[in-house]
Amino acid sequence: MTEPISVPPPIDARIAVVMVGLPARGKTYTARKLARYLGWLGYRAQVFNVGNYRRERVGVNMPAEFFDPDNLEADGIRFQLASHALDDMIAWLGTTGQIGIFDATNSTLERRTRVRERCEKAGLSVLFLELICDDPAMIEANIRETKITSPDYQDLTPDEAAADFRRRIANYERAYEPIQSDEASYVKMINAGRKVVVNRIEGYVPGRIVQFLVNLHTVPRRIWLTRHGESQDNLRGVVGGDSSLSERGRAFAYRLRDFVASDGPPVLHVWTSTLKRGIETAWELRRSFLPIKSLDEIDAGICDGMTYAEIQERMPDEYAARRADKLRYRYPRGESYEDVIRRLDPVLTEIERHREPVLVIGHQAVIRCLYAYLADVPREQVPFVSVPLHTVIELTPKAYGCEETRFPLGPE
Ligand code: F6P
């Protein structure tokens, strides 16, 4: 028998995603998020940020004049730095990497042509990702949120830093040429995704990239993750099953209702699994909710309904195999964590898309997987994330990370 399809689907080409755009258009934010998403799906993806090469090699505190296109000496240095980063990315893609994200302005046709030629010579598929923004309020918000706290400006006041950064942008603007060639494979995101132009995109991974990007936004909102209330099967210590809530589980559901009612926003999307313990927890909230099959707990296959001790005794090899590689281990006729991640992909896309808060009432493995993406947990650690019962995990996405608060509602 052949092995079931590997997770994620193999890609037949190494991909270079080349960021394009003026400073403060959200390139680094988008590049990092994309790398996090692709890494979560199981691809080896990495960002190569030219700004970091510059800070490491020529130091922080470079004034706006360093970015003046007429400053030929500085232009030569910046070109060298970008080349180093590109060389490193190409070398990485030639060995272990699958998707490299080249995070630089790449704002002139000449620069992009060189990047593209070098990548194609190395056998990479090139996808340009251009971020365009002409909304002054959005640009200013980006400067205030991410630039004035950058290591580039550690010695300046916020106003001095913002003023210097605006001069830096003006320098880039003088030389900037948006992508025009319809030969290239590209995605243009205009004003934070209000308009998206997609050209010559084909293949599974580029398609996933586009789908992810069109759902991104930066509207602040909270995401609440919790497991269902304690179930009868939790009391027995068995995996899987489809039992009802225990008394304590029901008490948690009431507390969750009070929590949502006291702190809850007027619009709240509530999603749960199709399993009884999820539905019964959501039901007690006394508001509409959506049962989603992909939120069902990891399928323990032939081990469903057994305790861990029973699995160890009756199927020692299976028990040992899971302990050896919990992320990839697939229960016979069931699932692995990797399988769960794949089926959660549409749910994650929906979490990203919504601008209103979302409450997900899930299960241990499922919440671990969603949490891992949001809180940027390394993939190997996913099956070990602590997700206690009767605790709401509140996550608020920020520019470069996520703020987290845990509310242990009890009962313990
Ligand atoms: O024990 C509760 C439970 O949700 C089981 O149904 C499920 O198999 C298990 O947790 C997942 O956790 P782990 O991957 O650590 O076994």
Residues whose N, C-alpha, C, O or C-beta is under 5 A from the ligand:
A	BS01	F6P	V238 V239 G240 E297 I298 A300 H363 Q364 A365 P383
